[in-house]
């Protein structure tokens, strides 16, 4: 059996070892390598996110915003909207719930992210859920992978933004 060795250069800074220790059980080899190939500031931001989301629960919301189609004056009913995916931490379930949002004034489903009203009501007119299903629920480790992929994809892109609270 032939061993396949690759030469992957990484940048080592004062927090790189701690980053690797914190992320070892969360990130795959490829993602870890990509993170470690970035500068110290990027590595520190990733470490801060991992600690804030997985360890200390300091962050309870993460939002990914897409402004690529947005145009002032057309952002509420003109076809040029901002879209976002918003993740909320639930202490009760220890999971993250995903909700879709838009700047449009039209009916928009927070569960599936479509311009439709999927709200269902019981006979007594009380809220019964959504016809398209339930909110997506993910673990902190899955969210970290989504966040890091977003950071790698849109690091210098002003049309996309991530907000952590």
Order of alpha helices (4+ residues) and beta strands (2+ residues): alpha-alpha-alpha-beta-beta-beta-beta-beta-beta-alpha-beta
